[in-house]
Amino acid sequence: MLRSHFDHLIGLALAQAPSLSDILFTVGKRVQAEQHGELRDMDLPIGPLVARQTEAMAQVLMGRSVRLYRDLVVKGSCDLSYEHPSRIRFRVNIFWQRGSIALVLRQLSSQAPTMAQLNLPALFSDMAKEKFGLILVTGATGTGKSTSLAALIDEINEKKAVHIVTLEDPVEFVHPHKRGTVNQRELGQDFDSFASGLRAALRQAPKVILVGEMRDRETVETALQAAETGHLVLGTLHTSDTGQTINRIIGMFDSSEEQLIRQRLGASLKFVVSQRLMPKVGGGRVAAFEILRNNLQVRELILTGESGDKTYYGAVESGSTFGMFTFDQYLLSLYEKNLIDRDTALANATDRAKLTLAIDQVRLARGEKVSDLGELKLDLDYNSGNGGEDGQ
């Protein structure tokens, strides 16, 4: 297959489904597109795919990159970026399944989103004002971490005349130079690992460094070093909530180093943002957030660890004065605004019983019939902006 043939297929798919988020190529199936969370077969001049076709497509996209072929053979998958002649960009994952090659192309936005467009919580504005330290955005794959970070980078780029270096896999949003100067580096093309790319970034005179993923101890340790030496470091982790994020970082280090890493993390950490993406009433998707902000209570928890009723969840839940809020508090806010339904809220809850009681109180206030209510209430006094109504 020639690159022009592949470009033509993608062009036809885009014409049939202009709002598609993903394109799937799987042996035994027709080419499929995902729109609003549902797959549909594409009416393309190609029937159910056979192995030689997906292999040819993979070869077209990987070109002569030794790293990509090595990753595919050794790790079972590889990541790269692809740009269609129409200037539409995709993040590509090529992987083995049942002895054949499959491909998933995720469409990327042509422009970095703004915090206003995403309607991010108000604390993101405070994050953009930080001069040094560590800010982590966490969540499962596909929950919008990269989108939120892109909006944060855009805000810094818009407001500050600083040098920003990003380390990404692959580059998803292309940032134009505004007040700031943004140099974007892609794994495999511009650097060979996040740890080495981060070490090199320390010699490139940045004020802000974005690390696409903190996958290992070496990357985390270098990120802490950068945060301690006057850099603002933004990074992602695949963790489910804010407390798990802190425990995951501490757990990357040996027990003999635990106290030291707790001290370093307690001094450097500024914010942890966890996010989840869920179906929105009426179609589309909406993001829910949990945000932890480092204060005296959180720092003590980092230094001494959780015990009994002293937990990160409790610190966030009671931290409305500092703008913090839990997933459950945010989910209740989305439910009150009719952005998500009850089942969606409870499916994504941290403390389902507690959120059930809080939702019942809302339903009772609306005059709806509910089960017996307890006395438990969620403290909704937090500063979360306008509710994150735009999906990411």
Secondary structure, DSSP 4 states (H G I P E B T S, - for coil): --HHHHHHHHHHHHHH-TT-SEEEE-BTS--EEEETTEEEE---S--SB-HHHHHHHHHHHHTT-HHHHHHHHHTSEEEEEEE-TTS-EEEEEEEEETTEEEEEEEEE-SSPPPHHHHT--THHHHHHH--SEEEEEE-STTSSHHHHHHHHHHHHHHH---EEEEEESS--SPPPPSSSEEEEEEBTTTBS-HHHHHHHHTTS--SEEEES---SHHHHHHHHHHHHTT-EEEEEE--SSHHHHHHHHHHTS-GGGHHHHHHHHHHHEEEEEEEEEEEPTTSSEEEEEEEEE--HHHHHHHHH--BTTB-HHHHHHT-GGGT-B-HHHHHHHHHHTTSS-HHHHHHT-SSHHHHHHHHHHHHHHTT-------S---------TT---S--
